[in-house]
């Protein structure tokens, strides 16, 4: 939907999301100023009453009544040239610390008057030419560092005033390091038009703070049931994913990716193995694991696997991903071909043996 929405439409989406089991509903870009495209209104963090005639407070209350938390999008680092903030304070563009207080003032007003549980602070632009009219020539090399100090200053003000509000630093352009939110997006993908299966998107997103970035009203009934099952699956592993130790597995080529998360007690683990492009005559693949107790046995469960192996075995030999088709040529040629962008997902639990 992007910028093309109104209050009624948002509540329809929220109603469907609540039925799927979504816990937090985030209103993204387009709710403020006269934001009907990506060319204006950044820096004017006031409600768009044409789209939201009853205001954000009413919308947040309605969404909470549907059993979900409410989140709101901001892009505080940016300003558009059609806003009063830009026109009245042109000298604030890059490098003037006064802008932090001005942005905080707008945000704190909303956070004080609307029941907001979560804010998404987007970072969509690189600073390609670092220059500030606020600093003398000898200090121009400090601009990038001072910018980050300004970001931290804003975060600190928000944290101190609103300690119960969860903040996500969305790293679209600035490459800030923060907890990774991982969302199942719509297909075809809106940036590259790639189409991947719902299972593949879930298996990848499962290793982060799991969510969906799509219109649930556009899903088929079959897909809606699948989403409900995926959310339940994530809840089953949520403690492990968010508090376990994450490893990027060492693979021999760039066409495959392997991830593993194991709890601190080394009693359970999740493994994800992903192939980007399908290959003819694939090698006999094995995925060597890390972080397991070498002397303990683990029950491995996945769509194509249900077996018990020792930790020592899994770190030295690994999970065998291929099959031995010697003498079974007909079975080999009639097997299901998964195609590009597919993965395998395994849960390991330590057992007594």
ZIMOZI-V650724 format. One line per field, one symbol per residue. phi: phi as a letter, one per 20 degrees, with the letter a starting at -180 (. if undefined). psi: psi as a letter, one per 40 degrees, with the letter a starting at -180 (. if undefined). burial: # if it has 9 or more other C-alpha atoms within 8 Angstrom, else .. A space follows every 50 residues. Layout:
phi->???
psi->???
burial->???
This chain:
phi->.leebbgffffffffffffeofdcddeegoeclcfdbedbmfodecfeff ecfenffffffffffendeccceccffdbefeefgffecgfefmoeffff ffffgffffffedcfdebcdeecdceeecfbcfedfgfdffegfffffff gfffffffffecfeeeddeedfcemfebgeecdfefcfgfdcmfdcffff fffffgecffaccaeffeeffffffffgffffffgfdgfffeceeecefe debeeccccbccffemebbdccccdfdfcflfffecdeecmeffedeced cbfdbbbdcegfffeednfeeededfmcgffffdffefmflcbcccddcf ceb
psi->dbegiidddddddddddddeehdhhhhaieeibfgeifeieheggihhed dgdeidddddddddeeeiihiihigeeihieeiddddefdeehheheddd ddddddddddddehghehhhhigehigdghihediideedeedddddddd dddddddddddgeehhhhhhfddefihihhhhihiiiihedeeihiiddd ddddddeahhihgihddeiiddddddddddddddddedddddeahhhhih ieieeihhihhiidefeiihhhhhhdhiiifiigiihhiieihdeiihhh hidehgihiidddddddihhdiihehefddddeeihhdaigiiihihhhh ih.
burial->..#.###..##.######.#.#..###.#####.#....######.##.. ##..###.######.#.#########..##..#.###....#####...# #.##.###..#..###########.....#.#.......#..##.##..# #.##..###.....#..#####.#.......########......#...# ###########...##..#....##.##.##..#....###..#....#. #....########..###########.#.......#####.###.##### ##......#######.####....................########## ...
